[in-house]
Amino acid sequence: MIKIFKTINSKIEEIKSPEDNCWINITNSNREEVNELSSRLVIPPEFLIYPLDIHERARIEIDEGCMLIILRVPVKEPGDAEIPFITGTLGIILKDKIMITMLSQSNTLFNDFLNNKIKNFDIKNRINFLLQIFYQISFHYLNDLKEINIMTNSIEKELHKSMKNEELIKLLNIEKSLVYFTTSLKENEIMMERFQRIQLYNLDEEATDLLEDVIIENKQAIEMANIYSNILSGMMDAFASVISNNLNVVMKILTSITIILMLPTLVASIYGMNIDLPLQHHPFAFPITMGISLICALIAILIFLKRDMF
């Protein structure tokens, strides 16, 4: 799907065909659309193909007067997915007075732009637009990391009363998401620092400050992802031990109950033999036998209680 936007009267409006100072946003596109756009705008075809690969690394390329910037962006998977968050590819192409963005997967990254929630935003100011995209990517990473933290706390509460591996598997999948985030954020950091270093565009003081803020936000996201990953690893080890300990407690209780039930069974088995036994002709033989069984069971219960077996 290809949509074209332009700032009209300080608001983003959709237009029908490309023109100067417009923004072309491409999502879930096919090769036919990409090839047509490539020939129409004279853009190297590979620049429109690279961002379609979800595993493409973050980098900057310049060819035939076009600049391609590839970034890694967070992607929230559907609720039934095993891994809650992965990362995808965002391609940004700067060509003359046109900016093209391509997402390898559907994403909410541009919602604030399309809903006119970004202050003093104008598509015509491409450098500011580019830096705002950088900022939104870091912002989305931080938000998703907060959501991961909430999910971890929820699973932790379930683990307090669980002896199953299901919760541990959920934590393992969250840890995979954190690994994806950490790797992608580090790639983005290298790309942004290179963008800052090569100085292809004369950034004014405001743009320079915004780029520095973006790099700081990205570093903060890396630190947060590392911290959450370390906490998660320690939590998984701790709760693996807790689950094992819970299992031992249950086995101890079941063993104690088995021994307590065995004593009355033993007395009953002895008095069930077809030989001469004490009290077998006594008129109160049955109550006496049941009393002996009960006393044995009570003694066993008292011993186990004293030893904290329950």
C-alpha positions as CSV (number, residue, x, y, z in Angstrom):
1,M,0.0,0.0,0.0
2,I,1.4,3.4,-1.1
3,K,0.0,6.6,0.5
4,I,1.2,10.1,-0.3
5,F,1.0,13.0,2.2
6,K,1.7,16.7,2.2
7,T,1.5,19.5,4.8
8,I,-1.4,21.8,3.9
9,N,-2.4,24.6,6.2
10,S,-0.2,23.2,8.9
11,K,-1.9,19.8,8.7
12,I,-1.0,16.5,7.0
13,E,-3.3,15.8,4.2
14,E,-3.3,12.8,1.8
15,I,-2.7,13.6,-1.9
16,K,-3.1,11.5,-5.1
17,S,0.3,11.8,-6.8
18,P,3.9,12.6,-5.8
19,E,5.1,16.2,-5.9
20,D,7.7,18.3,-4.3
21,N,7.8,18.4,-0.5
22,C,5.7,15.3,-0.2
23,W,6.0,12.2,2.0
24,I,5.4,8.8,0.4
25,N,4.6,6.1,3.0
26,I,4.8,2.4,1.8
27,T,3.5,-0.5,3.9
28,N,2.9,-4.1,3.0
29,S,3.8,-3.4,-0.7
30,N,4.5,-5.9,-3.4
31,R,7.4,-5.9,-5.9
32,E,5.2,-4.5,-8.7
33,E,4.4,-1.3,-6.8
34,V,8.0,-0.9,-5.7
35,N,9.4,-1.3,-9.3
36,E,6.8,1.2,-10.6
37,L,7.7,3.7,-8.0
38,S,11.4,3.2,-8.6
39,S,11.2,3.9,-12.3
40,R,8.8,6.9,-11.8
41,L,11.0,8.7,-9.2
42,V,14.4,7.4,-10.6
43,I,15.4,5.7,-7.4
44,P,17.8,2.7,-7.3
45,P,15.5,-0.4,-7.2
46,E,17.6,-2.0,-4.4
47,F,16.8,1.0,-2.2
48,L,13.2,0.0,-2.3
49,I,13.9,-3.7,-1.8
50,Y,16.3,-3.6,1.1
51,P,13.6,-2.3,3.6
52,L,11.3,-5.2,2.7
53,D,13.7,-7.6,4.4
54,I,12.7,-7.8,8.1
55,H,16.3,-8.8,9.0
56,E,18.1,-6.0,7.2
57,R,20.7,-4.3,9.4
58,A,20.6,-0.6,10.2
59,R,22.9,1.5,8.0
60,I,23.2,4.5,5.6
61,E,23.8,4.2,1.8
62,I,24.1,6.9,-0.8
63,D,23.8,6.3,-4.5
64,E,22.6,8.3,-7.6
65,G,21.7,11.4,-5.5
66,C,19.6,9.3,-3.1
67,M,20.2,8.6,0.5
68,L,18.9,5.4,2.1
69,I,18.7,5.1,5.9
70,I,17.7,1.8,7.4
71,L,16.6,1.6,11.0
72,R,15.4,-1.2,13.3
73,V,11.9,-0.5,14.8
74,P,9.9,-2.4,17.5
75,V,7.0,-4.5,16.4
76,K,4.3,-5.8,18.7
77,E,3.1,-9.3,17.7
78,P,-0.5,-10.4,18.0
79,G,-1.8,-11.6,21.4
80,D,-1.5,-15.3,20.5
81,A,2.1,-15.0,19.4
82,E,4.8,-16.8,21.5
83,I,7.2,-13.9,21.4
84,P,5.4,-10.6,22.3
85,F,7.8,-8.2,20.6
86,I,10.1,-8.5,17.7
87,T,11.9,-5.9,15.6
88,G,11.3,-4.9,11.9
89,T,12.9,-2.7,9.3
90,L,12.2,0.9,8.5
91,G,13.7,2.3,5.3
92,I,13.9,6.1,4.8
93,I,14.8,7.4,1.3
94,L,15.6,11.1,0.7
95,K,15.4,12.0,-3.0
96,D,15.4,15.6,-4.2
97,K,12.5,17.2,-2.3
98,I,10.7,13.9,-1.6
99,M,10.9,11.6,1.4
100,I,9.9,8.0,1.2
101,T,9.4,5.7,4.2
102,M,9.0,1.9,4.0
103,L,8.0,-0.4,6.8
104,S,8.6,-4.2,6.5
105,Q,5.6,-4.8,8.8
106,S,2.5,-2.8,9.9
107,N,3.4,-0.5,12.7
108,T,1.9,2.5,14.7
109,L,5.2,4.4,14.3
110,F,3.7,7.2,12.2
111,N,0.3,7.5,13.9
112,D,1.3,10.7,15.8
113,F,2.4,12.3,12.5
114,L,-0.7,11.3,10.6
115,N,-2.9,12.5,13.5
116,N,-1.1,15.9,13.6
117,K,0.1,15.3,17.1
118,I,3.7,16.4,16.5
119,K,4.2,20.1,17.2
120,N,5.6,22.5,14.6
121,F,5.8,19.6,12.1
122,D,6.1,20.3,8.4
123,I,6.9,17.6,5.8
124,K,8.8,20.3,3.8
125,N,11.4,20.4,6.5
126,R,12.8,17.0,5.7
127,I,15.7,17.0,8.2
128,N,13.4,17.9,11.1
129,F,11.0,15.2,9.8
130,L,13.9,12.7,9.7
131,L,15.0,13.5,13.3
132,Q,11.4,13.3,14.6
133,I,11.2,9.8,13.1
134,F,14.4,8.9,15.0
135,Y,12.9,10.3,18.1
136,Q,9.6,8.4,17.7
137,I,11.5,5.1,17.2
138,S,13.4,5.6,20.5
139,F,10.1,6.7,22.2
140,H,8.3,3.5,20.9
141,Y,11.2,1.3,22.2
142,L,10.9,2.9,25.7
143,N,7.1,2.5,25.7
144,D,7.4,-1.2,24.7
145,L,10.0,-1.8,27.3
146,K,7.6,-0.4,29.9
147,E,5.0,-2.8,28.6
148,I,7.4,-5.7,28.8
149,N,8.1,-4.7,32.5
150,I,4.4,-4.8,33.2
151,M,4.1,-8.2,31.5
152,T,7.0,-9.5,33.6
153,N,5.4,-8.3,36.8
154,S,2.2,-10.0,35.9
155,I,3.9,-13.3,35.2
156,E,5.9,-13.0,38.4
157,K,2.7,-13.0,40.4
158,E,1.5,-16.1,38.6
159,L,4.8,-17.8,39.4
160,H,4.3,-17.3,43.1
161,K,1.5,-19.8,43.1
162,S,2.5,-22.0,40.2
163,M,4.5,-25.2,39.8
164,K,4.3,-25.4,36.0
165,N,6.8,-24.5,33.3
166,E,4.3,-22.4,31.3
167,E,5.2,-19.1,33.1
168,L,8.9,-19.8,32.8
169,I,8.4,-20.3,29.0
170,K,6.6,-16.9,28.9
171,L,9.6,-15.3,30.6
172,L,11.9,-16.9,28.2
173,N,10.0,-15.5,25.2
174,I,10.0,-12.0,26.8
175,E,13.8,-12.4,27.2
176,K,14.0,-13.1,23.5
177,S,12.2,-9.9,22.8
178,L,14.7,-8.0,25.0
179,V,17.6,-9.6,23.0
180,Y,16.0,-8.4,19.8
181,F,15.5,-4.9,21.3
182,T,19.1,-4.7,22.6
183,T,20.6,-5.8,19.2
184,S,18.4,-3.4,17.2
185,L,19.0,-0.5,19.5
186,K,22.7,-0.9,19.2
187,E,22.5,-1.0,15.4
188,N,20.4,2.2,15.5
189,E,22.9,3.8,17.8
190,I,25.8,3.1,15.4
191,M,23.7,4.4,12.4
192,M,22.7,7.7,14.3
193,E,26.2,8.4,15.4
194,R,27.4,7.9,11.8
195,F,24.7,10.3,10.6
196,Q,25.9,12.8,13.1
197,R,29.5,12.3,12.1
198,I,29.2,12.5,8.3
199,Q,27.3,15.8,8.4
200,L,25.7,15.5,4.9
201,Y,23.2,18.2,5.9
202,N,24.0,21.5,7.6
203,L,22.1,21.0,10.8
204,D,21.0,24.2,12.6
205,E,21.3,24.4,16.4
206,E,17.8,23.2,17.0
207,A,18.3,20.1,14.7
208,T,21.7,19.4,16.4
209,D,20.1,19.5,19.8
210,L,17.3,17.2,18.7
211,L,19.7,14.7,17.2
212,E,21.7,14.6,20.5
213,D,18.5,14.1,22.4
214,V,17.6,11.2,20.1
215,I,21.0,9.6,20.7
216,I,20.6,10.0,24.4
217,E,17.1,8.5,24.3
218,N,18.4,5.6,22.3
219,K,21.2,5.0,24.8
220,Q,18.6,5.1,27.6
221,A,16.6,2.5,25.8
222,I,19.7,0.3,25.5
223,E,20.4,0.6,29.2
224,M,16.8,-0.2,30.1
225,A,16.7,-3.2,27.9
226,N,20.0,-4.5,29.4
227,I,18.7,-3.9,33.0
228,Y,15.4,-5.7,32.2
229,S,17.2,-8.6,30.6
230,N,19.5,-9.0,33.6
231,I,16.5,-8.8,36.0
232,L,14.6,-11.4,33.9
233,S,17.6,-13.8,33.8
234,G,17.9,-13.6,37.6
235,M,14.2,-14.0,38.1
236,M,14.0,-17.1,35.8
237,D,16.8,-18.7,37.8
238,A,15.2,-17.8,41.1
239,F,11.7,-19.1,40.1
240,A,13.1,-22.3,38.6
241,S,14.5,-22.9,42.1
242,V,11.1,-21.9,43.7
243,I,9.2,-24.3,41.4
244,S,11.6,-27.1,42.3
245,N,11.3,-26.3,46.0
246,N,7.4,-26.2,45.7
247,L,7.6,-29.7,44.2
248,N,9.7,-30.9,47.0
249,V,7.2,-29.5,49.6
250,V,4.3,-31.3,47.8
251,M,6.3,-34.6,47.7
252,K,7.1,-34.2,51.4
253,I,3.4,-33.7,52.3
254,L,2.3,-36.6,50.2
255,T,4.9,-38.8,51.7
256,S,3.8,-37.9,55.2
257,I,0.1,-38.5,54.4
258,T,1.1,-41.9,52.9
259,I,2.9,-42.9,56.1
260,I,0.0,-41.8,58.3
261,L,-2.5,-43.8,56.3
262,M,-0.1,-46.8,56.2
263,L,-0.2,-47.3,60.1
264,P,-4.0,-48.0,60.4
265,T,-3.7,-50.1,57.3
266,L,-0.9,-52.1,58.9
267,V,-2.9,-52.7,62.1
268,A,-6.0,-53.7,60.0
269,S,-3.9,-56.1,57.9
270,I,-2.4,-57.8,61.0
271,Y,-5.9,-58.4,62.5
272,G,-7.1,-59.6,59.2
273,M,-4.9,-62.7,59.3
274,N,-6.5,-66.2,59.8
275,I,-4.4,-67.1,62.9
276,D,-4.9,-66.7,66.6
277,L,-4.5,-63.0,67.6
278,P,-4.7,-61.2,70.9
279,L,-8.2,-59.9,71.7
280,Q,-9.8,-61.7,68.8
281,H,-12.4,-63.2,71.1
282,H,-12.9,-60.0,73.2
283,P,-16.3,-58.5,72.8
284,F,-14.7,-55.0,72.2
285,A,-12.0,-56.3,69.8
286,F,-13.1,-54.0,66.9
287,P,-13.3,-50.7,68.9
288,I,-9.9,-51.6,70.5
289,T,-8.3,-52.3,67.1
290,M,-9.7,-49.1,65.7
291,G,-8.5,-47.2,68.8
292,I,-5.0,-48.6,68.3
293,S,-5.0,-47.6,64.6
294,L,-6.2,-44.1,65.5
295,I,-3.6,-43.7,68.3
296,C,-0.8,-44.8,65.9
297,A,-2.0,-42.3,63.3
298,L,-2.2,-39.5,65.9
299,I,1.3,-40.2,67.1
300,A,2.6,-40.1,63.5
301,I,0.8,-36.8,62.9
302,L,2.3,-35.3,66.1
303,I,5.8,-36.4,65.1
304,F,5.4,-34.9,61.6
305,L,4.0,-31.6,63.0
306,K,6.9,-31.3,65.3
307,R,9.3,-31.8,62.4
308,D,7.5,-29.3,60.2
309,M,6.5,-31.9,57.6
310,F,3.2,-30.2,56.9
